[in-house]
Every structure is written in structure tokens, then in C-alpha cells.
Amino acid sequence: SAVTFQVLGTPNCGKGEPNQVIRVGHASPACVFANVDVFGGDA
């Protein structure tokens, strides 16, 4: 839903010499998952 859509990230990319100042991140809406096995599900 567009209501929960956000761009989250960090204010700098943390690489390059001299350090590069550019905002990086990913955008995604809130998600709900059920009955998902992660790493086999036995951990």
C-alpha cells in the first residue's frame, strides 16, 4: 500500500577515496509473511 511505502537507508555510501557523499537506500512497503521457513526452519 502507498500508505506504508518508505525509503530507508544511510546518508553516505561509505566507499570511495575520498569518501563519496551520496544518499543510498531501498524503498519498500510494509510486508507481512506467514509460514516461511528460513534456513530450513529448524533453527
Biopython code that builds the backbone (N, CA, C, O; Angstrom):
import numpy as np
from Bio.PDB.StructureBuilder import StructureBuilder

atoms = [
    (1, "SER", "N", (0.839, -1.182, 0.000)),
    (1, "SER", "CA", (0.000, 0.000, 0.000)),
    (1, "SER", "C", (0.883, 1.243, 0.000)),
    (1, "SER", "O", (1.949, 1.245, 0.614)),
    (2, "ALA", "N", (0.462, 2.268, -0.662)),
    (2, "ALA", "CA", (1.228, 3.516, -0.725)),
    (2, "ALA", "C", (1.334, 4.188, 0.639)),
    (2, "ALA", "O", (2.231, 5.003, 0.855)),
    (3, "VAL", "N", (0.440, 3.863, 1.555)),
    (3, "VAL", "CA", (0.456, 4.464, 2.889)),
    (3, "VAL", "C", (1.698, 4.046, 3.673)),
    (3, "VAL", "O", (2.236, 4.848, 4.436)),
    (4, "THR", "N", (2.165, 2.806, 3.500)),
    (4, "THR", "CA", (3.315, 2.309, 4.263)),
    (4, "THR", "C", (4.624, 2.361, 3.477)),
    (4, "THR", "O", (5.652, 1.911, 3.983)),
    (5, "PHE", "N", (4.617, 2.892, 2.263)),
    (5, "PHE", "CA", (5.811, 2.945, 1.417)),
    (5, "PHE", "C", (6.804, 3.953, 1.977)),
    (5, "PHE", "O", (6.451, 5.110, 2.208)),
    (6, "GLN", "N", (8.064, 3.517, 2.203)),
    (6, "GLN", "CA", (9.114, 4.386, 2.724)),
    (6, "GLN", "C", (10.436, 4.087, 2.040)),
    (6, "GLN", "O", (10.680, 2.964, 1.598)),
    (7, "VAL", "N", (11.291, 5.105, 1.955)),
    (7, "VAL", "CA", (12.668, 4.922, 1.522)),
    (7, "VAL", "C", (13.532, 5.014, 2.772)),
    (7, "VAL", "O", (13.545, 6.044, 3.446)),
    (8, "LEU", "N", (14.258, 3.932, 3.084)),
    (8, "LEU", "CA", (15.130, 3.891, 4.254)),
    (8, "LEU", "C", (16.553, 3.625, 3.790)),
    (8, "LEU", "O", (16.764, 2.887, 2.827)),
    (9, "GLY", "N", (17.517, 4.211, 4.457)),
    (9, "GLY", "CA", (18.897, 3.988, 4.055)),
    (9, "GLY", "C", (19.868, 4.752, 4.922)),
    (9, "GLY", "O", (19.638, 4.963, 6.112)),
    (10, "THR", "N", (20.963, 5.164, 4.300)),
    (10, "THR", "CA", (22.039, 5.844, 5.007)),
    (10, "THR", "C", (22.429, 7.103, 4.231)),
    (10, "THR", "O", (22.285, 7.127, 3.008)),
    (11, "PRO", "N", (22.918, 8.147, 4.902)),
    (11, "PRO", "CA", (23.244, 9.386, 4.204)),
    (11, "PRO", "C", (24.527, 9.343, 3.372)),
    (11, "PRO", "O", (24.801, 10.286, 2.630)),
    (12, "ASN", "N", (25.319, 8.273, 3.478)),
    (12, "ASN", "CA", (26.510, 8.192, 2.623)),
    (12, "ASN", "C", (26.740, 6.749, 2.197)),
    (12, "ASN", "O", (26.319, 5.818, 2.884)),
    (13, "CYS", "N", (27.405, 6.566, 1.070)),
    (13, "CYS", "CA", (27.597, 5.214, 0.539)),
    (13, "CYS", "C", (28.755, 4.490, 1.221)),
    (13, "CYS", "O", (28.846, 3.266, 1.123)),
    (14, "GLY", "N", (29.644, 5.210, 1.909)),
    (14, "GLY", "CA", (30.707, 4.582, 2.681)),
    (14, "GLY", "C", (31.808, 3.939, 1.868)),
    (14, "GLY", "O", (32.535, 3.093, 2.388)),
    (15, "LYS", "N", (31.955, 4.313, 0.604)),
    (15, "LYS", "CA", (33.046, 3.750, -0.187)),
    (15, "LYS", "C", (33.672, 4.849, -1.032)),
    (15, "LYS", "O", (33.125, 5.944, -1.164)),
    (16, "GLY", "N", (34.787, 4.544, -1.580)),
    (16, "GLY", "CA", (35.491, 5.520, -2.405)),
    (16, "GLY", "C", (36.543, 6.254, -1.610)),
    (16, "GLY", "O", (36.466, 6.335, -0.384)),
    (17, "GLU", "N", (37.521, 6.788, -2.305)),
    (17, "GLU", "CA", (38.596, 7.534, -1.666)),
    (17, "GLU", "C", (38.901, 8.743, -2.528)),
    (17, "GLU", "O", (39.487, 8.559, -3.595)),
    (18, "PRO", "N", (38.552, 9.960, -2.155)),
    (18, "PRO", "CA", (37.967, 10.321, -0.867)),
    (18, "PRO", "C", (36.530, 9.802, -0.750)),
    (18, "PRO", "O", (35.899, 9.451, -1.747)),
    (19, "ASN", "N", (36.031, 9.761, 0.476)),
    (19, "ASN", "CA", (34.701, 9.221, 0.734)),
    (19, "ASN", "C", (33.643, 9.944, -0.099)),
    (19, "ASN", "O", (33.656, 11.171, -0.202)),
    (20, "GLN", "N", (32.733, 9.181, -0.689)),
    (20, "GLN", "CA", (31.664, 9.742, -1.512)),
    (20, "GLN", "C", (30.477, 10.084, -0.619)),
    (20, "GLN", "O", (30.101, 9.297, 0.249)),
    (21, "VAL", "N", (29.899, 11.239, -0.829)),
    (21, "VAL", "CA", (28.732, 11.646, -0.050)),
    (21, "VAL", "C", (27.522, 11.586, -0.971)),
    (21, "VAL", "O", (27.269, 12.513, -1.742)),
    (22, "ILE", "N", (26.779, 10.496, -0.886)),
    (22, "ILE", "CA", (25.568, 10.310, -1.674)),
    (22, "ILE", "C", (24.615, 9.441, -0.862)),
    (22, "ILE", "O", (25.038, 8.462, -0.246)),
    (23, "ARG", "N", (23.347, 9.790, -0.857)),
    (23, "ARG", "CA", (22.354, 9.036, -0.084)),
    (23, "ARG", "C", (22.036, 7.739, -0.815)),
    (23, "ARG", "O", (21.780, 7.747, -2.019)),
    (24, "VAL", "N", (22.052, 6.624, -0.089)),
    (24, "VAL", "CA", (21.717, 5.321, -0.658)),
    (24, "VAL", "C", (20.630, 4.675, 0.197)),
    (24, "VAL", "O", (20.552, 4.908, 1.403)),
    (25, "GLY", "N", (19.795, 3.863, -0.441)),
    (25, "GLY", "CA", (18.741, 3.198, 0.308)),
    (25, "GLY", "C", (17.871, 2.344, -0.589)),
    (25, "GLY", "O", (18.129, 2.209, -1.786)),
    (26, "HIS", "N", (16.853, 1.779, -0.005)),
    (26, "HIS", "CA", (15.887, 0.939, -0.707)),
    (26, "HIS", "C", (14.494, 1.385, -0.293)),
    (26, "HIS", "O", (14.282, 1.821, 0.839)),
    (27, "ALA", "N", (13.556, 1.272, -1.209)),
    (27, "ALA", "CA", (12.170, 1.629, -0.918)),
    (27, "ALA", "C", (11.314, 0.371, -0.912)),
    (27, "ALA", "O", (11.481, -0.514, -1.751)),
    (28, "SER", "N", (10.396, 0.305, 0.047)),
    (28, "SER", "CA", (9.538, -0.872, 0.152)),
    (28, "SER", "C", (8.329, -0.545, 1.010)),
    (28, "SER", "O", (8.430, 0.240, 1.953)),
    (29, "PRO", "N", (7.181, -1.143, 0.690)),
    (29, "PRO", "CA", (6.036, -1.026, 1.595)),
    (29, "PRO", "C", (6.180, -2.041, 2.729)),
    (29, "PRO", "O", (6.987, -2.965, 2.638)),
    (30, "ALA", "N", (5.411, -1.871, 3.776)),
    (30, "ALA", "CA", (5.397, -2.857, 4.861)),
    (30, "ALA", "C", (4.888, -4.189, 4.316)),
    (30, "ALA", "O", (3.979, -4.214, 3.486)),
    (31, "CYS", "N", (5.469, -5.295, 4.780)),
    (31, "CYS", "CA", (5.093, -6.630, 4.300)),
    (31, "CYS", "C", (4.817, -7.536, 5.493)),
    (31, "CYS", "O", (5.426, -7.388, 6.552)),
    (32, "VAL", "N", (3.902, -8.467, 5.312)),
    (32, "VAL", "CA", (3.591, -9.465, 6.334)),
    (32, "VAL", "C", (3.774, -10.834, 5.707)),
    (32, "VAL", "O", (3.231, -11.110, 4.637)),
    (33, "PHE", "N", (4.545, -11.698, 6.374)),
    (33, "PHE", "CA", (4.798, -13.044, 5.880)),
    (33, "PHE", "C", (4.348, -14.044, 6.936)),
    (33, "PHE", "O", (4.449, -13.782, 8.134)),
    (34, "ALA", "N", (3.851, -15.187, 6.486)),
    (34, "ALA", "CA", (3.435, -16.242, 7.410)),
    (34, "ALA", "C", (3.882, -17.585, 6.858)),
    (34, "ALA", "O", (3.902, -17.793, 5.644)),
    (35, "ASN", "N", (4.241, -18.495, 7.756)),
    (35, "ASN", "CA", (4.637, -19.857, 7.381)),
    (35, "ASN", "C", (5.790, -19.878, 6.379)),
    (35, "ASN", "O", (5.730, -20.575, 5.366)),
    (36, "VAL", "N", (6.837, -19.110, 6.670)),
    (36, "VAL", "CA", (8.014, -19.049, 5.811)),
    (36, "VAL", "C", (9.170, -19.709, 6.554)),
    (36, "VAL", "O", (9.532, -19.272, 7.647)),
    (37, "ASP", "N", (9.754, -20.755, 5.972)),
    (37, "ASP", "CA", (10.917, -21.409, 6.564)),
    (37, "ASP", "C", (12.180, -20.664, 6.148)),
    (37, "ASP", "O", (12.403, -20.416, 4.963)),
    (38, "VAL", "N", (13.007, -20.307, 7.134)),
    (38, "VAL", "CA", (14.267, -19.632, 6.871)),
    (38, "VAL", "C", (15.385, -20.561, 7.305)),
    (38, "VAL", "O", (15.387, -21.034, 8.442)),
    (39, "PHE", "N", (16.331, -20.830, 6.424)),
    (39, "PHE", "CA", (17.441, -21.739, 6.704)),
    (39, "PHE", "C", (16.931, -23.110, 7.136)),
    (39, "PHE", "O", (17.478, -23.708, 8.063)),
    (40, "GLY", "N", (15.908, -23.606, 6.486)),
    (40, "GLY", "CA", (15.381, -24.925, 6.784)),
    (40, "GLY", "C", (14.296, -24.937, 7.841)),
    (40, "GLY", "O", (13.576, -25.927, 7.967)),
    (41, "GLY", "N", (14.160, -23.868, 8.601)),
    (41, "GLY", "CA", (13.086, -23.752, 9.575)),
    (41, "GLY", "C", (13.307, -24.471, 10.888)),
    (41, "GLY", "O", (12.454, -24.381, 11.771)),
    (42, "ASP", "N", (14.425, -25.190, 11.064)),
    (42, "ASP", "CA", (14.660, -25.944, 12.296)),
    (42, "ASP", "C", (15.513, -25.188, 13.307)),
    (42, "ASP", "O", (15.715, -25.672, 14.421)),
    (43, "ALA", "N", (16.012, -24.027, 12.949)),
    (43, "ALA", "CA", (16.921, -23.288, 13.833)),
    (43, "ALA", "C", (16.197, -22.656, 14.987)),
    (43, "ALA", "O", (16.820, -21.999, 15.821)),
]
sb = StructureBuilder()
sb.init_structure("model")
sb.init_model(0)
sb.init_chain("A")
sb.init_seg("    ")
for serial, (resi, resn, name, xyz) in enumerate(atoms, 1):
    if name == "N":
        sb.init_residue(resn, " ", resi, " ")
    sb.init_atom(name, np.array(xyz, "f"), 0.0, 1.0, " ", f" {name:<3s}", serial, name[0])
structure = sb.get_structure()
